[in-house]
Amino acid sequence: MARLPRGIVRPREAVLRMAPYSPPTAGRTGKLRLDFNENTVGSSPRVAEFLRQQLSAGDLAVYPEYGEVRCALAEYFGVNPDQFLISNGTDEAIQVFVNTYVNAGDKVLLLRPAYAMYRFYAELAGAKIREVNYRRPRMDFPLEELLDQIAPTTRAVIIANPGNPTGTGTTLAAIERILKRASHAAVLIDEAYFEFCGVTALPLIERSPNLFVSRTFSKVFGMAAMRLGCLFSHPVNVAYLRKAQSPYSVNMLAALAVQEAVRDRRYVEHYVTEVLAARELLCVGLEKLKIPYVPSSANFVLVNAGKKAAGLRDALRERGILVRDRSHEVPGHVRITVGTREQTRRLVNALEEFWR
């Protein structure tokens, strides 16, 4: 490990050992953004209009209050206000979960590949991480392998359903088996892409005291810039989670915007319908080109471009289309966000130009 310059205070060992997480967020303006699984057309127009009507200069000088947003979200999700907390994106929800339940040296079980923030916060806590691989080549959910790795010393299990970048998921029955096997551990099911698959563990929080479920407004709702998420669990757990959370981590703009976002259900339903149709269109295009891909339950598709992965990413960028090369996790694979059918036709045309 490199020697620190004279006078620099040595950070914790967990920080020294961590690899930095540096997502490529620059140079995206004006491009067709199929790289971060965002909503590709934006939030409901009603959200921006609602903010214009609600905001004043004086409002920005006051710390946010969350009573109204908690009631609005409780009604939308069909839970009680004491069964969840709102968070600064799902990232903070993951951080609060880890900070509440994981000590240095505790064993945390993850899948691989997975969203980078699971490992990030577990490593930052000094946890001992065990990873279970998705089943290649179709990236099927490794239920039996995961169950075999749950030990009496396992402190936390973090799973995305469906997974990112795989796009593959599991059933509610499988989640119940995991909760039963890991009854001594805290189990987080990240449902960032729930709206595209329809499988949720949220109804289980009342009878499964070790279950935590996260949702985000960064994907289907088109509010990634707002940074808002929710973390659900038994009320006793939520009380502990709130102790580990900064009291004003969610800004007032996000708290206002989400109230209007959940009122416009038709907008979300229409976008989901469009994405599912576009996903089918993309898969048909890939099959015609004989490009292997992983069947997806999310708003993205993991494509096996082999040795052409980096070249494909670069060629699409030259055409104004951004995709994410995931070769560092799954060699030769590129993850492509699914947008509208019109956007997908543009993408497929570019793929045909490159692949042939």
C-alpha positions in Angstrom: 0.0 0.0 0.0 1.3 3.5 -0.9 2.9 5.6 1.8 0.9 8.6 2.7 2.5 12.1 2.3 3.9 13.7 5.5 1.3 15.3 7.6 -1.7 13.5 6.0 -3.9 11.9 8.7 -4.3 8.2 8.0 -7.9 7.1 7.1 -9.5 4.0 8.4 -8.1 0.7 6.9 -11.5 0.0 5.3 -11.2 3.2 3.3 -7.6 2.5 2.3 -8.6 -0.9 1.0 -11.7 0.3 -1.0 -11.6 0.9 -4.7 -13.0 4.3 -5.6 -16.4 4.3 -7.3 -16.3 6.8 -10.2 -19.4 6.5 -12.5 -18.9 8.2 -15.9 -21.4 11.0 -15.5 -19.7 13.7 -17.6 -20.5 14.5 -21.3 -24.0 13.1 -21.3 -25.9 16.2 -22.2 -27.7 16.0 -25.6 -27.1 12.3 -25.9 -29.6 9.4 -25.9 -28.9 8.3 -22.4 -29.2 4.5 -22.3 -26.4 4.0 -19.8 -27.8 4.6 -16.3 -31.3 3.0 -16.5 -33.0 6.3 -16.1 -36.4 7.3 -17.4 -35.4 8.4 -20.9 -38.2 11.0 -21.4 -38.3 12.7 -18.0 -40.7 12.9 -15.0 -44.4 13.7 -15.2 -44.8 17.3 -16.5 -47.1 17.8 -13.5 -44.1 17.5 -11.2 -42.2 20.5 -12.6 -45.5 22.6 -12.7 -46.3 21.6 -9.1 -42.9 22.9 -8.0 -43.3 26.1 -9.8 -46.6 26.7 -8.1 -45.4 25.7 -4.6 -42.0 27.3 -4.4 -41.1 30.7 -3.0 -37.8 32.3 -2.0 -38.9 32.0 1.7 -39.6 28.3 1.4 -35.9 27.7 0.5 -34.8 29.2 3.8 -36.6 26.7 5.9 -35.6 23.2 6.9 -37.9 20.6 5.2 -40.9 19.0 7.0 -41.9 15.5 6.1 -45.4 15.0 7.5 -47.3 15.5 4.3 -44.9 13.5 2.1 -45.0 10.6 4.5 -48.8 10.5 4.4 -48.8 10.7 0.6 -46.3 7.9 0.2 -48.0 5.7 2.9 -51.2 5.9 0.9 -49.4 5.2 -2.4 -47.6 2.2 -1.1 -50.4 0.9 1.1 -48.4 1.0 4.3 -48.4 2.9 7.6 -46.2 6.0 8.0 -44.2 4.2 10.7 -43.3 1.3 8.4 -40.9 3.3 6.2 -38.5 6.2 6.0 -37.7 8.5 3.1 -34.1 8.7 2.0 -31.8 10.6 -0.2 -32.1 8.2 -3.0 -31.8 4.4 -2.5 -28.1 5.0 -1.9 -28.8 6.5 1.5 -31.3 3.8 2.2 -28.6 1.2 1.7 -26.1 3.3 3.8 -28.6 3.6 6.7 -29.4 -0.1 6.6 -25.7 -1.0 6.8 -25.0 1.6 9.4 -27.8 0.3 11.6 -27.0 -3.4 11.4 -23.5 -4.1 10.3 -20.4 -3.8 12.6 -16.8 -4.1 11.5 -16.0 -7.7 10.9 -19.6 -8.8 10.4 -20.4 -11.1 7.5 -22.5 -9.6 4.6 -23.8 -11.7 1.8 -24.1 -10.2 -1.7 -24.7 -11.5 -5.2 -22.2 -10.9 -8.1 -22.5 -8.9 -10.2 -24.6 -6.4 -8.3 -25.1 -2.7 -7.8 -21.8 -1.3 -6.6 -23.2 0.6 -3.6 -24.0 -2.7 -1.7 -20.3 -3.5 -1.6 -19.3 0.2 -1.2 -21.2 0.7 2.1 -20.4 -2.8 3.4 -16.7 -2.3 2.8 -16.9 1.2 4.4 -18.4 -0.5 7.5 -15.4 -2.9 7.6 -17.6 -5.9 6.9 -16.4 -9.3 5.6 -18.1 -9.7 2.3 -19.1 -13.0 0.7 -20.4 -13.0 -2.9 -22.5 -15.6 -4.7 -22.3 -15.6 -8.5 -25.4 -15.5 -10.8 -25.6 -18.6 -12.9 -23.9 -18.2 -16.2 -24.6 -17.7 -19.1 -28.3 -16.7 -18.6 -27.6 -15.0 -15.2 -30.3 -17.0 -13.5 -30.9 -16.1 -9.8 -28.7 -18.5 -7.7 -31.2 -19.4 -5.0 -29.8 -22.7 -3.8 -26.2 -21.4 -3.9 -27.3 -18.3 -1.9 -29.2 -20.4 0.7 -26.1 -22.6 1.1 -24.0 -19.6 2.0 -26.3 -18.2 4.7 -24.6 -19.2 8.0 -25.4 -18.5 11.6 -22.7 -15.8 11.5 -24.3 -14.0 8.5 -25.3 -10.5 9.7 -26.9 -9.1 6.5 -28.0 -10.2 3.1 -28.5 -7.6 0.3 -30.3 -8.6 -2.9 -31.7 -6.6 -5.9 -34.9 -8.0 -7.4 -34.5 -7.8 -10.4 -30.8 -7.5 -10.3 -28.5 -4.9 -11.8 -26.8 -5.4 -14.3 -28.3 -8.8 -14.9 -31.9 -7.8 -15.2 -32.9 -11.2 -13.9 -35.0 -11.7 -10.8 -36.6 -14.3 -8.5 -40.0 -15.2 -7.1 -41.7 -14.2 -3.9 -41.6 -17.8 -2.8 -37.8 -17.8 -3.2 -37.5 -14.6 -1.1 -39.6 -16.2 1.7 -37.1 -19.1 1.7 -34.2 -16.7 2.0 -35.9 -14.8 4.9 -36.6 -18.1 6.7 -33.0 -19.4 6.3 -31.6 -16.0 7.3 -34.0 -15.4 10.2 -31.2 -14.2 12.4 -29.9 -11.6 9.8 -31.2 -8.4 8.3 -32.3 -9.0 4.7 -32.6 -6.1 2.3 -34.5 -6.6 -1.0 -33.8 -3.6 -3.3 -36.7 -3.2 -5.7 -35.4 -0.3 -7.8 -37.0 -1.9 -10.9 -40.2 -3.3 -9.4 -42.5 -1.5 -11.8 -41.1 -3.4 -14.7 -41.4 -6.9 -13.2 -44.3 -6.7 -10.7 -42.7 -8.9 -8.0 -42.5 -7.3 -4.6 -41.7 -8.4 -1.1 -43.5 -5.4 0.4 -46.5 -7.3 1.7 -44.2 -9.5 3.8 -42.9 -6.7 6.1 -45.6 -7.2 8.7 -44.9 -11.0 9.2 -41.2 -11.0 8.4 -39.4 -8.9 11.1 -36.0 -9.3 9.4 -37.1 -8.0 6.0 -36.3 -4.6 4.6 -37.5 -3.4 1.2 -36.2 -0.4 -0.7 -37.8 1.6 -3.6 -36.5 4.5 -5.6 -38.0 7.4 -7.6 -34.9 7.6 -9.8 -36.0 5.1 -12.4 -39.6 4.8 -13.6 -40.7 8.1 -12.0 -37.9 10.1 -13.8 -36.7 11.9 -10.7 -33.0 10.8 -10.5 -31.9 14.4 -10.0 -34.1 14.8 -7.0 -32.5 11.8 -5.1 -35.4 10.2 -3.3 -36.0 6.7 -2.1 -37.9 4.7 0.6 -36.9 2.0 3.0 -39.7 -0.2 4.4 -39.7 -2.6 7.4 -41.4 -3.4 10.6 -42.1 -0.3 12.7 -39.6 -1.3 15.4 -36.9 -1.6 12.7 -37.8 1.7 11.2 -37.4 3.4 14.5 -33.8 2.1 14.7 -33.2 3.1 11.1 -34.3 6.7 11.8 -31.8 6.9 14.7 -29.0 6.2 12.2 -30.2 8.7 9.6 -29.5 12.4 9.3 -32.7 14.3 10.2 -32.8 16.5 7.0 -31.2 14.3 4.4 -34.1 14.6 2.0 -34.3 18.1 0.5 -37.6 20.0 0.3 -37.8 20.0 -3.5 -37.7 16.2 -3.6 -40.3 16.0 -0.7 -42.7 18.3 -2.6 -42.1 16.7 -6.1 -42.7 13.2 -5.1 -46.2 14.0 -3.7 -47.3 15.1 -7.2 -45.4 12.2 -8.9 -47.4 9.6 -7.1 -50.6 11.3 -7.9 -50.0 11.0 -11.6 -50.2 7.2 -11.8 -51.3 7.2 -15.4 -48.0 8.7 -16.4 -46.0 6.0 -14.7 -48.3 3.2 -16.1 -48.0 4.6 -19.6 -44.2 4.8 -19.4 -44.0 1.2 -18.1 -46.2 0.0 -21.0 -44.0 1.8 -23.5 -40.7 0.4 -22.0 -42.0 -3.2 -22.0 -43.0 -2.9 -25.7 -39.6 -1.3 -26.5 -37.8 -4.1 -24.6 -39.5 -6.6 -26.8 -38.5 -4.6 -29.8 -34.9 -4.5 -28.7 -34.7 -8.2 -28.0 -36.2 -9.0 -31.5 -33.5 -6.8 -33.0 -30.8 -8.5 -31.1 -32.0 -11.9 -32.2 -32.1 -10.9 -35.8 -28.4 -9.8 -35.5 -27.6 -13.0 -33.6 -26.3 -11.0 -30.6 -26.7 -13.0 -27.4 -28.4 -11.3 -24.5 -29.8 -12.0 -21.0 -33.6 -12.1 -20.8 -34.6 -9.2 -18.6 -37.3 -8.3 -16.1 -36.1 -4.7 -15.8 -35.8 -1.6 -18.0 -32.5 -2.7 -19.4 -30.9 -5.6 -21.3 -27.5 -7.1 -20.7 -26.0 -7.8 -24.1 -23.1 -10.2 -24.8 -21.0 -8.4 -27.3 -17.9 -10.4 -26.6 -14.7 -8.9 -27.9 -16.7 -6.1 -29.5 -18.0 -4.7 -26.2 -15.7 -1.7 -26.0 -15.9 -1.0 -29.7 -19.7 -1.2 -29.6 -19.8 1.3 -26.7 -17.6 3.7 -28.5 -19.3 3.4 -31.9 -22.7 4.1 -30.3 -21.3 7.1 -28.5 -20.1 8.5 -31.8 -23.8 8.2 -32.9 -24.9 10.1 -29.8 -26.1 7.0 -27.9 -24.7 6.1 -24.5 -24.6 2.5 -23.2 -22.7 1.0 -20.2 -19.8 -1.4 -20.8 -20.0 -3.9 -17.8 -17.0 -6.0 -18.9 -15.2 -5.4 -15.6 -18.0 -7.4 -14.0 -19.3 -9.6 -16.8 -16.6 -9.9 -19.5 -17.8 -8.8 -23.0 -21.2 -7.6 -21.8 -22.8 -4.2 -22.4 -25.9 -3.0 -20.5 -28.4 -1.1 -22.5 -31.2 0.9 -20.9 -34.6 0.5 -22.6 -36.4 3.7 -23.4 -39.3 4.4 -25.8 -40.0 2.4 -29.0 -38.8 5.4 -31.1 -35.5 5.5 -29.2 -35.1 1.8 -29.5 -35.6 1.9 -33.2 -32.8 4.4 -33.4 -30.6 2.2 -31.2 -31.3 -1.0 -33.3 -30.5 0.9 -36.5 -27.1 1.9 -35.0 -26.5 -1.7 -33.8 -27.2 -2.9 -37.3 -24.7 -0.5 -38.8 -22.0 -1.5 -36.3 -22.6 -5.3 -36.1 -22.8 -5.9 -39.9 
